Amino acid sequence: MDDEVKNLKVQTRRKEKIHKNKTNWNWIIQITVIAFTISFLFSFTSEMVIPNVNIVVGILLLTIFILLGVIFDMIGVAVTAADEKPFHSMNSRKVKGADIAVRFKKNADKVASFCNDVVGDICGVVSGSAGAIIALSLSNLLKADKFMITLFVTSIIAALTIGGKAIGKSYAMNKSNLILYQFAKIISYFYKVKK
């Protein structure tokens, strides 16, 4: 038992050394620029559209931001939990999207970082600011206390986001291969893997 623990510690230290030596600054810069761009676009949409539409359309846009966050969080979990072997088999049979699924699985850390951290977190921030705009509109419409309406709206957003992500993570763990394949198949219509 002690030998197994020692071996595990030694393997962990080796992986840490390899990981430290392989810091990919290109990726870090790329993901930072991508995060800024997506955040800017989502925030711009939220700030420009929601105040100028009726409350129902604003709530619909807010719901879309929440769902995007939940869906991308699910994809990020699925990519890390999926098994690569079936996708190699599918790829050898030229199944559409299997080559992309293999590439995603080989770069699971980057895909999960993009899905969970970039899209998921940005959707959380944007849905919070969109919720504040909706709360202000609701309080004016209902002539109610702004503080209570804002508290209520932000609590609903947090509950839907956290509850949705909890359900999504559980589903993603159980259906990881299917989710990865479906996502890769959608992406395959827009992107081809270079051979």
C-alpha positions in Angstrom: 0.0 0.0 0.0 2.8 2.4 0.9 4.7 1.6 -2.3 1.6 2.3 -4.3 1.2 5.7 -2.7 4.9 6.5 -3.2 4.6 5.5 -6.9 1.6 7.7 -7.3 3.5 10.6 -5.8 6.5 10.1 -8.1 4.2 9.9 -11.2 2.4 13.1 -10.1 5.7 14.9 -9.7 6.9 13.8 -13.1 3.6 15.0 -14.7 3.9 18.3 -12.9 7.5 18.8 -14.2 6.4 18.0 -17.8 3.4 20.3 -17.4 5.5 23.2 -16.1 7.9 22.8 -19.0 5.1 22.8 -21.6 3.3 26.1 -20.7 1.7 27.0 -24.0 1.9 30.8 -24.1 0.4 30.8 -27.6 -2.7 29.1 -26.3 -2.9 31.5 -23.3 -2.8 34.5 -25.5 -5.3 33.1 -28.0 -7.8 32.1 -25.3 -7.5 35.5 -23.7 -8.2 37.3 -27.0 -11.1 34.9 -27.7 -12.5 35.5 -24.3 -12.3 39.3 -24.7 -14.0 39.1 -28.1 -16.8 36.8 -27.1 -17.4 38.8 -23.9 -17.5 42.0 -25.8 -20.0 40.7 -28.4 -22.3 39.1 -25.7 -22.1 42.2 -23.5 -22.7 44.5 -26.5 -25.8 42.4 -27.5 -27.1 42.4 -23.9 -26.5 46.2 -23.3 -27.8 47.3 -26.7 -30.7 45.0 -27.3 -32.3 44.2 -23.9 -33.0 47.8 -22.8 -34.7 48.5 -26.2 -37.0 45.5 -26.4 -40.1 44.5 -24.5 -39.7 42.5 -21.3 -40.7 39.2 -22.9 -37.9 39.4 -25.5 -35.5 40.5 -22.8 -36.3 37.5 -20.7 -36.0 35.3 -23.8 -32.5 36.6 -24.5 -31.6 36.1 -20.9 -32.8 32.5 -21.1 -30.7 32.0 -24.2 -27.6 33.2 -22.3 -28.3 30.9 -19.4 -28.9 27.9 -21.7 -25.7 28.6 -23.7 -23.8 28.6 -20.4 -25.3 25.3 -19.3 -24.9 23.6 -22.7 -21.2 24.6 -23.1 -20.5 23.6 -19.5 -22.0 20.2 -20.4 -19.8 19.9 -23.5 -16.7 20.8 -21.5 -17.5 18.0 -19.0 -18.3 15.5 -21.7 -15.1 16.1 -23.6 -13.0 15.4 -20.5 -15.1 12.4 -19.5 -15.4 10.8 -22.9 -13.5 7.7 -24.1 -11.3 8.3 -27.1 -11.3 4.7 -28.5 -14.8 4.6 -30.0 -14.0 7.7 -32.0 -10.9 6.2 -33.5 -13.0 3.3 -34.7 -15.7 5.6 -36.1 -13.0 7.7 -37.7 -11.5 4.7 -39.5 -15.0 4.1 -40.9 -15.2 7.7 -42.0 -18.2 8.6 -39.8 -18.9 12.3 -40.0 -17.5 14.3 -37.1 -15.4 11.4 -35.6 -12.2 13.0 -36.7 -13.2 16.2 -34.9 -14.2 14.2 -31.8 -10.7 12.6 -31.7 -9.1 16.0 -32.0 -11.3 17.5 -29.3 -10.5 14.5 -27.0 -6.8 14.9 -27.6 -7.1 18.6 -26.7 -9.6 18.0 -23.9 -8.0 20.5 -21.6 -8.2 23.3 -24.1 -11.7 22.4 -25.3 -12.9 22.2 -21.6 -11.2 25.5 -20.8 -12.9 27.2 -23.8 -16.4 25.7 -23.1 -16.4 25.9 -19.3 -14.2 29.0 -18.6 -14.7 31.1 -21.7 -18.3 30.6 -22.9 -19.7 29.3 -19.6 -18.3 32.1 -17.4 -19.0 34.8 -19.9 -22.6 33.7 -20.2 -22.8 33.8 -16.4 -21.5 37.4 -16.3 -23.7 38.6 -19.2 -26.8 36.9 -17.8 -26.1 38.8 -14.5 -25.9 42.2 -16.3 -28.9 41.3 -18.5 -30.8 40.4 -15.3 -30.0 43.7 -13.8 -31.4 45.5 -16.9 -34.6 43.3 -16.8 -35.0 43.9 -13.0 -34.8 47.7 -13.6 -37.4 47.4 -16.4 -39.7 45.2 -14.3 -39.5 47.5 -11.3 -40.5 50.5 -13.5 -43.3 48.5 -15.1 -44.7 47.1 -11.9 -43.9 50.3 -9.9 -42.2 48.0 -7.3 -39.2 48.3 -5.1 -36.0 48.1 -7.3 -34.0 46.4 -4.5 -36.5 43.6 -4.0 -37.1 43.0 -7.8 -33.3 43.0 -8.4 -32.8 40.5 -5.5 -35.6 38.3 -6.9 -34.3 38.3 -10.5 -30.7 37.7 -9.7 -31.7 34.9 -7.3 -33.7 33.2 -10.1 -30.8 33.6 -12.6 -28.3 32.1 -10.1 -30.7 29.2 -9.3 -31.4 28.4 -13.0 -27.7 28.6 -13.9 -26.5 26.5 -11.0 -29.4 24.0 -11.2 -29.0 23.7 -15.0 -25.2 23.2 -14.7 -25.7 20.5 -12.0 -28.2 18.6 -14.2 -26.0 19.1 -17.3 -22.8 17.9 -15.5 -24.6 14.7 -14.3 -26.0 14.1 -17.8 -22.6 14.8 -19.4 -20.8 12.3 -17.2 -23.3 9.6 -18.1 -23.6 10.4 -21.9 -20.1 11.9 -22.5 -19.4 10.0 -25.7 -22.8 10.8 -27.2 -22.5 14.5 -26.3 -19.0 14.8 -27.7 -20.0 13.0 -30.9 -23.1 15.3 -31.4 -21.0 18.4 -30.7 -18.2 17.2 -33.1 -20.8 16.4 -35.8 -22.2 19.9 -35.6 -18.8 21.5 -35.7 -17.9 19.2 -38.7 -20.3 21.2 -40.9 -18.2 24.4 -40.3 -14.7 23.0 -39.9 -12.7 20.3 -41.6 -9.7 18.6 -39.9 -6.5 19.0 -41.9 -4.9 15.7 -42.6 
